[in-house]
Amino acid sequence: MDYVAALDVGGTTMKGGFVARDGTIHDFQRRPTPRAQGPDQVIAAISAFIADLTRPRDGARPLAVGLAVPGLVTPTHAVFSAAFGWRDVPVAAFTDVDLPVALGHDVRSAGEAELAHGEGGTDVLYLPIGTGIAGAVVLSGALYGGAGGWAGQIGHIPVRPDGLPCGCGGRGCLAAYASGGAVASRCGVDGAAEVVRRAGEGDALAVRVWDEAVEALALGLATYTLLLDPGAVVIGGGVAQAGDALLVPLRERLAGLLAFRPAPPIRASRLGALAGLMGAGLLGWRALSGA
């Protein structure tokens, strides 16, 4: 079987494995991202993970490597990441394997996977919500990267001027209120799932933090909807596992903010938390083809 090595780097967890041409994932692996230890340790952990994925197994190796990372990304550099604090990291810093390597943006790669293997759509916002928040913008059936490749940074839309500080250096950003990392941190727990559980049990702090997260998301999506008129919003990432605890109030809040037009449908991703890894696989196949 032909396959590529794929690695999707998140703020909390790195997901790796082998991806076949049809998107099937084999030998799925998960490792913690050592974000608290600084950017150099994150880069070293990525390099070690890729080295393990590309070592020969029974005489066979992957044909190429696809690496998806957060932040501002070009094909040659990880330009900036608020999550990790790195700047202008070249592809060679992540790996020196003797295979074709493609570097891409984690959320945009997840959006490509949604187009290729999910429900698709011609005008859609794919919005993975994990440790951070970013969006993959699909316009007329194609991913839109913007003039400099920076499109989709919806997590840094200010939803509360002079609000909470954000890792990007701004204040009041959507990610500071609605990302999984922010929600968990504000409640002093390990993950957003625990916040959802506590909110469901009536814990006052969890209820307030979750309510503010949903309100912030609705504000960000109202801005996006009025500008780009999406046919649908697809929520992915770890926070999407909250299901109706997120989707039901989010639909209601968004509809309430759009006075003169209907809200777009909001649904959970079919690919779930694996969209980024499948997208990294697409990067690997593209590296092999030279496209």
NUSE-694454 format. One line per field, with one value per residue (C-alpha): residue in one letter; residue number from 1; z, x, y. Coordinates in pm, whole numbers, plus 50000, padded with zeros to 5 digits. Layout:
REM residues N
rest A;... .
nr NUM;... .
z Z;... .
x X;... .
y Y;... .
REM end
This chain:
REM residues 291
rest M;D;Y;V;A;A;L;D;V;G;G;T;T;M;K;G;G;F;V;A;R;D;G;T;I;H;D;F;Q;R;R;P;T;P;R;A;Q;G;P;D;Q;V;I;A;A;I;S;A;F;I;A;D;L;T;R;P;R;D;G;A;R;P;L;A;V;G;L;A;V;P;G;L;V;T;P;T;H;A;V;F;S;A;A;F;G;W;R;D;V;P;V;A;A;F;T;D;V;D;L;P;V;A;L;G;H;D;V;R;S;A;G;E;A;E;L;A;H;G;E;G;G;T;D;V;L;Y;L;P;I;G;T;G;I;A;G;A;V;V;L;S;G;A;L;Y;G;G;A;G;G;W;A;G;Q;I;G;H;I;P;V;R;P;D;G;L;P;C;G;C;G;G;R;G;C;L;A;A;Y;A;S;G;G;A;V;A;S;R;C;G;V;D;G;A;A;E;V;V;R;R;A;G;E;G;D;A;L;A;V;R;V;W;D;E;A;V;E;A;L;A;L;G;L;A;T;Y;T;L;L;L;D;P;G;A;V;V;I;G;G;G;V;A;Q;A;G;D;A;L;L;V;P;L;R;E;R;L;A;G;L;L;A;F;R;P;A;P;P;I;R;A;S;R;L;G;A;L;A;G;L;M;G;A;G;L;L;G;W;R;A;L;S;G;A .
nr 1;2;3;4;5;6;7;8;9;10;11;12;13;14;15;16;17;18;19;20;21;22;23;24;25;26;27;28;29;30;31;32;33;34;35;36;37;38;39;40;41;42;43;44;45;46;47;48;49;50;51;52;53;54;55;56;57;58;59;60;61;62;63;64;65;66;67;68;69;70;71;72;73;74;75;76;77;78;79;80;81;82;83;84;85;86;87;88;89;90;91;92;93;94;95;96;97;98;99;100;101;102;103;104;105;106;107;108;109;110;111;112;113;114;115;116;117;118;119;120;121;122;123;124;125;126;127;128;129;130;131;132;133;134;135;136;137;138;139;140;141;142;143;144;145;146;147;148;149;150;151;152;153;154;155;156;157;158;159;160;161;162;163;164;165;166;167;168;169;170;171;172;173;174;175;176;177;178;179;180;181;182;183;184;185;186;187;188;189;190;191;192;193;194;195;196;197;198;199;200;201;202;203;204;205;206;207;208;209;210;211;212;213;214;215;216;217;218;219;220;221;222;223;224;225;226;227;228;229;230;231;232;233;234;235;236;237;238;239;240;241;242;243;244;245;246;247;248;249;250;251;252;253;254;255;256;257;258;259;260;261;262;263;264;265;266;267;268;269;270;271;272;273;274;275;276;277;278;279;280;281;282;283;284;285;286;287;288;289;290;291 .
z 50000;49912;50180;50301;50654;50794;51105;51234;51509;51754;52057;52293;52086;51777;51562;51323;51100;50746;50495;50177;49860;49952;50289;50492;50804;50920;51235;51401;51679;51927;52129;52358;52218;52462;52418;52775;52713;52438;52058;52035;52222;52002;51690;51836;51918;51563;51419;51641;51548;51175;51217;51378;51111;50827;50953;50748;50855;50705;50428;50339;50399;50333;49997;50130;50439;50497;50797;50909;51174;51319;51266;50956;50714;50368;50172;50298;50646;50958;50972;51308;51568;51865;52017;52010;51988;51691;51400;51053;51107;50780;50674;50721;51095;51132;50951;50746;50604;50249;50129;49968;50245;50224;50496;50531;50756;50987;50946;50573;50536;50739;50506;50207;50373;50432;50063;49952;50205;50398;50291;50068;49975;49746;50001;50344;50655;50817;51177;51385;51751;51955;52164;51928;51655;51284;50980;50634;50391;50090;49818;49500;49577;49628;49937;49969;50117;50068;49918;50149;50263;50590;50530;50786;51109;51253;51598;51614;51527;51822;51977;52295;52254;52540;52658;52767;52637;52353;52264;51937;52132;52089;52332;52316;52038;51969;52063;52405;52487;52274;52204;52395;52560;52676;52805;53006;53141;53255;53453;53584;53437;53192;52893;52741;52788;53164;53133;52934;53194;53481;53298;53242;53618;53688;53806;53807;53675;53400;53297;53267;53079;52837;52780;52703;52463;52271;52261;52130;51861;51756;51727;51516;51291;51250;51116;50883;50764;50681;50485;50295;50305;50361;50264;50584;50884;50973;51328;51389;51639;51995;52112;51849;52061;52287;52029;52103;52411;52160;51838;51974;52162;51891;51624;51841;51923;51562;51438;51699;51581;51214;51207;50835;50699;50795;50960;50765;50885;51147;51162;51312;51087;50966;50985;51342;51499;51218;50950;51013;50985;50665;50536;50624;50421;50123;50168;50154;49832;49682;49775;49597;49281;49286;49255 .
x 50000;50126;50093;50235;50331;50102;50134;49875;50018;49767;49818;49759;49808;49997;49819;50024;49984;49993;49734;49642;49527;49162;49212;49217;49432;49659;49871;49713;49929;49883;50146;50127;50249;50508;50379;50461;50830;50865;50890;51224;51086;50776;50994;51209;50900;50768;51104;51116;50759;50833;51153;50953;50683;50935;51163;51148;50891;50921;51130;50872;50863;50610;50646;50632;50551;50265;50299;50014;50085;49886;49940;50055;50212;50371;50493;50847;50804;50590;50577;50409;50211;50044;49999;50371;50548;50763;50851;50989;51065;51182;51059;51411;51391;51107;51269;51570;51427;51521;51160;50941;50790;50495;50418;50070;49827;49643;49296;49323;49444;49146;48924;49076;49000;48642;48611;48770;48627;48351;48023;48184;48007;48065;48053;48136;48326;48505;48569;48777;48770;49050;49325;49287;49044;49091;48873;48910;48727;48568;48437;48276;48405;48769;48973;49051;49387;49380;49641;49917;49779;49648;49274;49070;49212;48862;48993;49151;48841;48786;48452;48504;48711;48961;48859;49074;49434;49502;49819;49840;49912;49564;49275;48916;48976;48728;48991;49038;48676;48571;48874;48899;49217;49060;48742;48937;49184;48909;48749;49079;49027;49217;48983;48670;48484;48506;48365;48071;48012;48019;47795;47545;47544;47479;47825;47799;48150;48126;47781;47909;48226;48041;47770;48035;48207;47885;47807;48157;48124;47787;47934;48225;47998;47756;48041;48153;47797;47722;48046;48062;47714;47820;47593;47691;47922;48088;48223;48511;48790;48773;48513;48270;48246;48016;47745;47408;47547;47731;47531;47180;47255;47498;47229;46987;47236;47347;46990;46917;47207;47105;46810;46727;46849;46835;47134;47330;47297;47553;47653;47924;48201;48164;48541;48563;48905;49071;49013;49351;49538;49357;49445;49811;49785;49664;49969;50191;50035;50072;50441;50483;50315;50501;50173 .
y 50000;50348;50613;50943;51042;51312;51525;51772;51993;52136;52354;52063;51748;51635;51376;51166;50867;50733;50853;50667;50843;50793;50962;50643;50681;50400;50365;50671;50816;51097;51284;51589;51920;52061;52417;52523;52446;52705;52706;52526;52226;52220;52221;51941;51735;51779;51673;51363;51267;51298;51095;50814;50825;50807;50531;50209;49950;49603;49752;50021;50396;50669;50841;51198;51406;51648;51880;52108;52373;52665;53035;53219;52973;52984;52680;52749;52898;52888;53267;53324;53130;53297;52950;52863;53198;53104;53332;53256;52888;52726;52384;52244;52321;52074;51783;51681;51356;51267;51278;51544;51759;51998;52253;52397;52576;52337;52484;52544;52185;52067;52269;52091;51759;51869;51954;51628;51383;51562;51716;51976;52299;52595;52879;52745;52846;52551;52650;52410;52514;52364;52519;52817;52922;52984;52931;52783;53010;52841;53075;52943;52594;52691;52765;53135;53226;53603;53834;53713;53378;53520;53478;53289;53435;53468;53379;53724;53924;54160;54070;54275;54592;54622;54275;53983;53965;53723;53534;53730;54048;54196;54220;54103;53848;53571;53311;53470;53383;53088;52866;52541;52661;52987;52825;52567;52824;53061;52778;52641;52293;52074;52090;52238;51909;51954;52306;52171;51900;52147;52391;52111;52052;52419;52529;52909;52982;52721;52844;53202;53111;52883;53145;53408;53165;53103;53475;53554;53288;53425;53776;53653;53448;53738;53951;53672;53603;53965;54000;53670;53514;53150;52866;52685;52700;52369;52344;52105;52052;51930;52184;52053;51737;51942;51875;52032;52208;52426;52407;52473;52798;52911;52881;53077;53353;53393;53413;53678;53894;53890;54126;54134;53801;53432;53271;53009;52651;52549;52184;51966;51835;51478;51436;51560;51598;51398;51661;51823;51494;51408;51754;51697;51379;51581;51805;51499;51371;51718;51721;51390;51513;51844;52034 .
REM end
